[in-house]
Amino acid sequence: MCEDLENIDSLHQIYDIIRAIFYLNKSSLFEILFSEELILDVIGCLEYDSQLRCNEKRNHREFLDRKATFKEVIPIGNQELLSKIHQTYRVQYIQDAILPAPSLFEENLLSTMNSFLYFNKVDIVTFLYEDAKFLSQLFSTLKDENLSDDKRKDLMLFLKEFCVFSQTLQQQSRDNFFQALATHGILNVIQVMLNLDDTTTKQAALDVFASIVECNPSTVREYMLQETHSIQDDDELLLNLVINEIQNDPDPELSGALSLMDCLNKLIHPENMIAVSISEKTEFLLFFYHRCMSVMLAPLMANTSDLKLVRDDFHIAQLQNLILDFVTFCIEHHTYHMRNFL
């Protein structure tokens, strides 16, 4: 009514009231505010920030209704789950884009809202990864050779978001989540994606790869050992595809390369192999030094052929510094294997 009458003073008062209700930090209130019937009205109330000039407003509802489109890359038949996904997106939008950043003294005033988002994300990711039919359909679609580039990109972006949501799970549930993805062939999918030209698709695949390594490096090592028996061309190995992405990072600061190098360190760090049998650890390190280390060192060797520096610029210097740091790490932790390699 106030909006229809263009009663700006009342709209500003309503904004202050709704914001104050948020800071009461009551779960029972959030259940009402975030219900499907009311959440867009609540967002509408928060468009009229009293700190704005008299005739100004934020167009949050227009953004959510017209610009923020939900792509259902794989059909989700459960309407309750669909509603929860929409609700979670809108609540996250309220937290990130509408409510002002809390001050030092306010940072705990929205803890219940954080919990609301957390448990919603847990429910969403748990339902999806426990649905064998959904995962089978997702991966069979991803592996379809006739899949369009845009559809493939959307599916990889969904998988990336899926992995981000999995961070809300407890460790055991998160292990089960990534094990379910591995069972459906996620690492093989990543390997295929890294051979594509689309930058967005490749980056999403690398982000998923990093998530798997972070949670369960042994699963990645196991896959890499299995492919040594079926792939003869070193350039096609998953680990060498990742190394290639490190070496071809277009960012002058090598932000992507640094992240991937951290993944590589996790795969070969002795502390991450404590639970692995000695024979498996030895087999993986033999594989790495026999089929991957020379690929890692290739830019360094090429740029210093005949003991003369072929090319020198900031990007090359950053990359070679990164490689030298990695070599230092290997010398410190894999003395025997490095001695044999050299």
MARZA-674931 format. One record per residue: residue in three letters; x, y, z of N, C-alpha, C, CB in turn. Coordinates in steps of 0.02 Angstrom, whole numbers, plus 50000, padded with zeros to 5 digits. Atoms other than C-alpha are relative to their C-alpha. Glycine has a CB too. Example, Ala and Ser with C-alpha at 12.3 -4.5 7.8 and 13.67 -1.06 7.14 Angstrom:
BEGIN
ALA500454994150000506154977550390500455006050000499505000150062 SER499584994149997506844994750357499615005550037500205002349929 
end
This chain:
BEGIN
MET500414994050000500005000050000500435006350000499535000050060 CYS499554994249997501395012350047500365001049934500504999250057 GLU499654999650064502275008149885499535002749946500274993149979 ASP500484997650049500695011049783499885007550009499344996250006 LEU500124993049986500455027849869500635004249996499695000850069 GLU499354996750003502305031949850500145003950065500035004849940 ASN499884997049934502385035650036500714998150023499464997650053 ILE499305001749990504275035950048500184999950074500455005049964 ASP499844999949929504355040650233499794993550035499665006150035 SER500245006349971503305025550281500414994149976499264998949984 LEU499595005450028504325014250166500684999850035500105000949925 HIS499374999849963505915020050254499914997250070500275007350003 GLN500145002649933505125016150422499924992449998499375003350030 ILE500085007250008504624998850361500684996649991499544998349941 TYR499325002750009506424995950303500344999350068500425004549953 ASP499675000249935507065000250477499704994650045499955006950035 ILE500335005149959505774988850558500224993049979499235000749995 ILE499805006750024506184973850447500724998550017499894999549923 ARG499295001049984508044976450471500084998450075500425006249981 ALA499975001349928507774977150661499774993050017499585005250038 ILE500255006949988506794960750653500564995049984499384998649956 PHE499445004450017508294952650566500494999550058500355002549937 TYR499504999849947509424958050708499744997350067500265007050009 LEU500245003649941508284949950837500304992950002499234999650000 ASN499635006350004509164934050775499594994150026500655000650040 LYS500445005349976507674922550807499824995249942499355003050031 SER500135004950053507494906550706499264999749982500244993150021 SER500725000350013505594906650724499785005749954499605000350065 LEU500164994350044505534923950643500274998849929500305006450029 PHE499715001450066506694918450502499584995049961500714997550007 GLU500435004950034505564903650463499415003549967499754994750050 ILE500564996250028504154916150434500235004649944499645004050055 LEU499754995150048505174929450344500224996749934500585004050029 PHE499715003450059505964916750225499524995049969500634996550019 SER500495004650030504364907250186499875002149927499345000050040 GLU500114998750071503904905950002499505005649989499774993649964 GLU500524994950008502394917150029500255007150014499414998350046 LEU499814993449976503334931550111500685002549978499995000050073 ILE499304998050007505164931650060500095005749948500424994149979 LEU499934994650049504954942549904499725006650026499644998149935 ASP500254993949969503894954850003500515002950049499334998650036 VAL499484997849954505254955550135500565003449962500284994050041 ILE499474997050042506544958849999499775006849974500184995349941 GLY500274993650023505394972549932500045005450054499284999249979 CYS499944995249944505354980850104500725002550007499774996850065 LEU499304998249991507254980750105500285003949941500424993750010 GLU499784995850056507334990349941500035007450019499534999149940 TYR500064992949982506925006650030500445001750059499265001850016 ASP499514998449949508505009650129499925007350021500724998649975 SER500094993149975508255024850240500615004349992499804999850072 GLN499384996150010510055029950206500045002749928500604995650014 LEU499994997650069509675032750021499635006749995499674994949953 ARG500364993850012509075049149950499254998649990500295003649939 CYS500735000749994507195052049955499694995649946499695006849997 ASN500345003650055506705045149784500394994049975499875004749943 GLU499595005650022508025031549772499784993550033500745001350015 LYS500135006649973507755012949796500434994949964499254998149993 ARG499655005550031508644996649762499494995649963500404995850053 ASN500465004150040507874985449628500154992650010500045001949926 HIS499835007049985508154968749715499504995149970500044999050075 ARG500515004650027506504960849662500064999449924499305002450019 GLU499915000250073506784965549481500594995649981500105007149972 PHE499425004250013508494957449487499844992750009500595002050045 LEU500165007049985507844941449566499484997149951499754999350072 ASP500545002450044506314940249452500224999549928499405004650005 ARG499874999550071507074944949285500714998249980499865006949977 LYS499315000850020508964943649288500334993750030500405006050019 ALA499715005849967509384929849412499604993849981500025000850078 THR500375005850024508784914849312500284993550029500014999749923 PHE499805006549972508824897349387500034994949944499514997750056 LYS499925005050052509524884449267499974993050031500685001049963 GLU500075006849975508914866949304500344995449950499244998050009 VAL499615003750050510314857949211499824992749998500745000850015 ILE500285006749997509654841149269499335000550036500494995050038 PRO500664999249969507784839749307499994997450072499484996349959 ILE500095001949930507394839249493499264999250013500325005450049 GLY500715001549993505734830849524499715001850068499884992949987 ASN500244998749932505634834449710499865007550008500534997650053 GLN500194992949995504664850749728500235003250065499255000749992 GLU499774997349935505134852749911500745002049995499904994850056 LEU499294998450009506974852149863500095006149956500374994049969 LEU499974994250044506704864549721499855006450039499514999349942 SER500184994149960505854876549842500565001950047499364998750040 LYS499454998649954507304874849963500595003149963500234993550036 ILE499464997150039508564878649825499855007449985500094996149933 HIS500194993050013507604894549777500055004250064499295000449971 GLN499984996449936507434899449960500725001550020499654996050054 THR499304999249980509294896849993500335005549959500384993449993 TYR499714994850043509784907649844499775006950023499814998849926 ARG500274993449981508644921849900500265002250068499244999850001 VAL499734998249933509214921150082500735001949994499914994250050 GLN499304998350010511024921050025500065007049968500354994749955 TYR500004993350031510624936249917499875005450052499475000349943 ILE500134995149946509884945250067500625001250042499424997550045 GLN499404999349958511444941650168500575003549964500234993150023 ASP499424997450036512704946050033499895006949968500204995249946 ALA500104994050041511884960149935499545005250031499714998049935 ILE500494995249973510534968250042500205002650069499314996850004 LEU499844997749933510984968550225500715002950001499954994250051 PRO499334997049997512454980050264500484995450037499985006950035 ALA499505004149966514074971850317500005001750074500715001249970 PRO500034998749928514014969750507500655003150025499864993650038 SER499414997049967515174980150614500304994950047499815006550037 LEU499665004549953516364972450739499544997750056500625003550030 PHE500455001649944515004973050872499364996549978499835006350038 GLU500615003150026513644966150758500114993249968499675004649950 GLU499845005850041514544951350682499654993650022500734998950000 ASN500355006049976513634938550792499245000850001500254998350069 LEU500724998749996511914946550775499604996249948499885007449993 LEU500355003850051511504936350620500224992749999500115003149931 SER499755006949997512194919650679499454995049983500284998550070 THR500555004650014510474911550667499864999749925499365002150038 MET500084999950073510334917050486500544995849966500025007349974 ASN499455004150026512034909250452499844992650009500665001750035 SER500185007049987511414893150532499444997749954499784999250074 PHE500555001650046509834893750427500274998149931499515006049994 LEU499685001350065510884894650268500404993550002500455005849980 TYR499585006049994512074881250330499594993649995500395000250067 PHE500395006249999510734868250365499614999149935499515000150059 ASN500315000650066509834872150202500484997049950499775006949975 LYS499505002650047511434868850105500164992750015500655004250004 VAL499895007049981511734852750202499434995649972500054999250076 ASP500585003850025509974846850159500024999149924499345003450020 ILE500005000250073510174851149975500534995149974500135007049971 VAL499465004150026511864842949947499914992750021500685002650024 THR500105006949977511414827550051499474996649957499785000050074 PHE500545003050040509804824549955500264998349930499405004749995 LEU499785001050069510664826449786500514994449994500295006449973 TYR499495005250009512174815449816499774993150022500635001950039 GLU500275006549981511144801849898499494997449949499675000450069 ASP500475001950052509994801449747500394996849942499575006149975 ALA499605003550050510834788149639499755001449929500004992450013 LYS500284998650066509644791549494500225006849974499224999650003 PHE499804993250020510074810049493500735000149979499895005050058 LEU499295000150017511954806849495500134996349935500414996950056 SER499915003950062511824793649359499805004249939499584993650002 GLN500224995850056510854805649248500495005749987499295002850014 LEU499524994550007512074819749283500634997949963500205002750070 PHE499375002150031513614809849235499914996949931500354995050046 SER500125002750068512844800749088499915005749951499374995450000 THR500074994150044512374817849017500685003249987499525005250032 LEU499334997150008514134824549049500444996149952500345000650068 LYS499585004350042514904809748959499734999249929500064993250032 ASP500305000450067513764811648807500445003949950499275002750000 GLU499564996850049514904815448659499645005149957500334994849955 ASN500394995350041513494824648570499735005950040499424996349968 LEU500234994649957513214836648715500255006749973500244998950073 SER499804993350023513234855048665500505003150048499385004649991 ASP499494996849958514644865948730499685003950057500435004749958 ASP500344996149948513434877248825499724995650055499445004349969 LYS500285004749951512574862548909500564997050043499604994549965 ARG499445002849963514254855048957500275005150050500564997849951 LYS499764994749955514804871649031499535000850060500075006649962 ASP500494999349946513194873249132500054994250050499295000449972 LEU499945005949957513404855549200500625000450043500004993649959 MET499394999449960515194858849254499955005550052500605001349953 LEU500114994649951514704875149338499554997550056499695006249966 PHE500425003049948513344865449429500414995650046499424996049968 LEU499575004449959514614852449486500465004150045500424995549954 LYS499584995649959515754866349546499615002650060500275005949958 GLU500424997549946514324873949648499824994450049499375003449972 PHE500145005949960513884856549710500564998750049499894993849954 CYS499415001249957515654854549778500085005550052500634999649958 VAL499984994549952515584871749860499514998750056499855006849965 PHE500515001649949513984866749950500234994350045499344998249966 SER499785005849961514824850550007500455002050059500374995149956 GLN499574997749945515974860950119499615000650065500315006649982 THR500414999549940514504862250240499934993250035499315002849983 LEU500095006749972514524843350269500544998450052500014994849945 GLN499495002749955515394834550412500504995949960499664995850057 GLN499465003250038517024826150363499804993249972500604999250044 GLN500185006650024516314808550351499505000549942499704995850056 SER500504999150053514824814350247500335002949938499435004650023 ARG499654997050057515994824650138500414994749964500455005950022 ASP499645005550030517084809450110499534995749957500354995650054 ASN500495004050036515534799650059499775003649936499404998450045 PHE500204995950058515034813849942500504999349943499925007450020 PHE499505000450053516674813849847500114992949976500665003050025 GLN499955006950021516724794949847499454998349950499974995350060 ALA500565001050046515024795049763500165003049932499345003050028 LEU499814996950064515674807149631500534995949965500265007250013 ALA499465004050030517224796449605499724993649970500534998350053 THR500305006250025516164780849584499655001249932499494997350051 HIS500344998350063515214789649444500475002749947499445005050013 GLY499514998250051516834794349356500165007449995499764997849935 ILE499874992850002517114812549405500705001649975499905003050069 LEU499324998450021518994811849377500104998949925500514995750039 ASN499985000950072518784804849203499665005849963499664993449980 VAL500344994250028517554818949167500455006150000499345001550039 ILE499544994349994518814831849229500544999449946500325000350070 GLN499475001250049520134824049117499775002049930500214992650001 VAL500284998250065519004826048965499925007649994499324996549988 MET500124992850002518564844049011500655004049991499655002250065 LEU499364996450005520394849049023500284999849929500504997150049 ASN499795000250070520594844648840499585004649955499964992949973 LEU500444995550038519254857148788500315007049996499305000450032 ASP499744993250009519534875048731499645005250042499955001949927 ASP500394995149963518174883548833500315001450069499284997650008 THR499654998149939519024893048975499574999050062500245007249996 THR500455000549943517504893349090499914992750021499325003249985 THR500095007149986517224874649076500634997050032499834996249935 LYS499375002649972519064870749108500115002550071500595002149955 GLN499904997349933519124882349258499544996650051499895007550001 ALA500475003549955517574874249334500264992950015499304999649968 ALA499725006849991518384857049307500595000350048500214997049933 LEU499424999349955519984863049393499785001450071500475005649975 ASP500264998649933518974869749540499734993750033499465005449997 VAL500255006449974518114852949559500594995550019499544996549949 PHE499405004049987519804844149548500335002250066500515000749942 ALA499704997549938520494855449686499594998050061500065007749996 SER500435002049944518994851549797500114992650018499275001249983 ILE499895007249987519274832749777500674998950033499954996049934 VAL499335000849971521134834149814500015002450072500535003849958 GLU500024997249932520784844849967499684995150049499615006650000 CYS500365004449954519574832150040500284992950001499274999749979 ASN499815007150003520234815349980500544998949947499394995749984 PRO499475000950050521924815349891500144992849981500645003150026 SER499865007050015522054796449903499584997449942499884995650062 THR500435001950056520584794549782500305002249934499305003050008 VAL499694997350061521494805449655500624995949983500185007450009 ARG499395004150013523124795749676499824993249973500414999250065 GLU500225006650023522204779349653499805000249926499424997450043 TYR500204999350069521434785449491500605000949954499525006049992 MET499414998750041523104791849426500434993849990500415005650031 LEU499625006350007523934775149460499654995349952500094996750068 GLN500385004450046522544765949368500105002049928499255000250018 GLU499944997850069522734776649213500704999049971499815007249994 THR499335001250026524604773149201500014993649957500514999350057 HIS500025006350037524154755749135499615000549934499704994550043 SER500424999550060522914761849004500205005849954499285000950021 ILE499804994250041523714778148942500754999949989499785006650034 GLN499285000250017525384777448852500295006949987500114995649940 ASP499774993250016525484795648799500015004250064499555003349946 ASP499944996249938526134805848947499585006449998500725001850013 ASP500374993750005525264821548882499264999250017500075002849930 GLU500715001149987523564813448909499854998250073499754994449955 LEU500105001549929523834809249093499685005950035500674998150033 LEU500354994749964522704818949211500495004750035499534997050052 LEU499534995849964524164825149316500395004649953500494995750041 ASN499644995850048525094831449163499545005349968500314995749946 LEU500484994950024523524840249102499955005750051499314996949988 VAL500014994949947523474849249270500645004149998499904996750069 ILE499364996550004525324853449256500015004849940500594995049994 ASN500044995750059524994860449082499605006450015499674996249942 GLU500394994149981523674872049157500415004650045499354997850036 ILE499564996049959524954877749286500465004249956500424995650048 GLN499504996750043526204882049150499695005149953500384994849960 ASN500324995550049524924891049041499505004750033499654995949947 ASP500434995249966524064901649173500125007049971500134999950077 PRO499914993450031523754918449085500085005750050499435001549955 ASP499964994749949523684928149249500735001650015499644997850065 PRO499304998149986525324937949273500214998050071500105007449991 GLU499845001949931525214934149460499964992550012499535003650048 LEU500055007449997524904915549424499564997750058500704997050007 SER500445001949944523464914649548499734993049991499425005050006 GLY500245006850013522744899149464500544994850007499694999649932 ALA499435004749996524454890949451500184998750073500615002849963 LEU499845000949929524764893849637499514995250033499995006850036 SER500515004449972523124885349681500114992749977499305002349979 LEU499885006850025523504870349569500644997150027500015000149924 MET499385002549971525274869049634499904997750071500555005549998 ASP500175002249933524554867949808499674993149998499535005150034 CYS500305006650009523494853249747500544994749988499505000049941 LEU499465004650016525054845049677500404998350062500465002949946 ASN499645001249938525954847149842499624995350046500135006750036 LYS500415004449958524504838949933500034992849976499275002550001 LEU499985006850027524594823949817500654996450016499905000249925 ILE499355003349991526444820649845500315001350069500485002249947 HIS499714998549934526704827250023499984993750043499615005850034 PRO499985006049958527264813250140499484999950055500694999350031 GLU500494999849946526084819250277499314997949977499975007050030 ASN500655002150028524604815850162500004992749978499815004449942 MET499955007050020525224798150131500104995450060500574999049950 ILE499895003949939525314792250311499554993850001499865004350062 ALA500475005749999523764781250291500074995449941499295002650003 VAL499905004050061524374774350125500544994850012500195004649940 SER499495005349992525334757950116500655002249968499754993449969 ILE499334998150026527204759350083500054998449925500554996350039 SER499955001950071527034750149917499615004849956499744992849990 GLU500414995350040525644761749856500345006849997499305000750030 LYS499644993649999526634777049910500594999949952500245001750072 THR499425000750044528184770849820499784999849927500404993750017 GLU500245000550068527184766449665499795006849972499414995049996 PHE500234993550024526404783649655500595004749987499525003250050 LEU499424995650009528054792749678500424997949940500445000150064 LEU499645002450060528884781649547499645002449937500054992350001 PHE500404997550057527464786049428500125007449990499254998650011 PHE499944992850006527624804549465500685002049972499905003350068 TYR499344998050023529504805649442500174997149931500534997750051 HIS499865003150065529504794149291499625003449943499844992650002 ARG500424997750055528064801849192499765007350005499404995649995 CYS500274993249991527684819149263500535005350016499494999950054 MET499514995049977529234827449337500335003649941500534996750043 SER499684996850057530044830749168499535005049966500224994649948 VAL500504995350028528424839049109499995006350043499304996849998 MET499994994249955528464850349262500625004449987500004997750073 LEU499374996350008530274855349229500115002749929500584995650019 ALA499894998250070530074857949041500095007549988499414997649958 PRO499904992850012529854877049046500675002550027499445004050031 LEU499364998049970531364878849159500584997849956500084997050070 MET499465002650043532454867849048500015003649933499914992449990 ALA500034996750066531844876048887500275007150002499295000049974 ASN499804992949995532204893548950500735000850020499565003550049 THR499294999549980533964889349008500434995249958500084998450075 SER499615004450043534564878748862500675003149983499614998349935 ASP499314997750013536434879948828500235005050053500045003249930 LEU499824995649944536534888948996499915007449984500734998950020 LYS500154993150017535844904648914499265001350010500215001649926 LEU500704998349988534254913348967499685002249935499945005650054 VAL500314998750064533134912948814499525005950003499644993849974 ARG500514994849994531744924248876499945002150073499324997649972 ASP500064997549932531524935249028499465005350005500685002850025 ASP500504994949985529944944049083499684998150067499455000549943 PHE500285001149933528884945149241499634993450004499525005750018 HIS500395006249999527724930749195500464993950001499544999749939 ILE499535005650001529164919049152500374999350066500515000849942 ALA499655000149936530084923949310499574997150055500235007150020 GLN500465002649950528544920349416499924992549993499325003549994 LEU500105007150013528274903449334500624996050020499844998749926 GLN499395003649984530094898249352500145000050075500605002949962 ASN499934999849928530124903849532499544994850032499835007050028 LEU500475004949975528584893049562500274992949991499325000749965 ILE499725006650014529424878049480500594998650046500224999549927 LEU499425001049956531024880549580499794998850072500475006249996 ASP500265001449933530034881349742499764992850005499425004950018 PHE500255006850000529224864949694500584995050000499554998749938 VAL499415004350001530914857049654500334999750069500515002449947 THR499734999849932531554862749824499604995650047500025007350026 PHE500445004249959530054854649906500154992649987499265001549984 CYS499875007050017530404838349813500674997650027499974999149924 ILE499345001849974532244838349862499974998850075500525005449983 GLU500055000649927531784840850045499614993950022499675006350028 HIS500455005349977530434827550051500074993349963499295002349993 HIS499925006250040530894814849915500724999449977499525000049939 THR499294999950017532784814449922500194994149955500434999950063 TYR499825006050038532924796549857499745000549928499704993850034 HIS500294999750067531744799149710500305005749959499245000950005 MET499694994450036532494816049664500714998249977500015006350043 ARG499325002050018534244808649665499984995449939500364996550060 ASN500075004650057533684794849547499785003749937499514994450016 PHE500254996250057532774807249436500565004049968499435004750021 LEU499454995950026534284818649419500554995749971500285004550055 
end
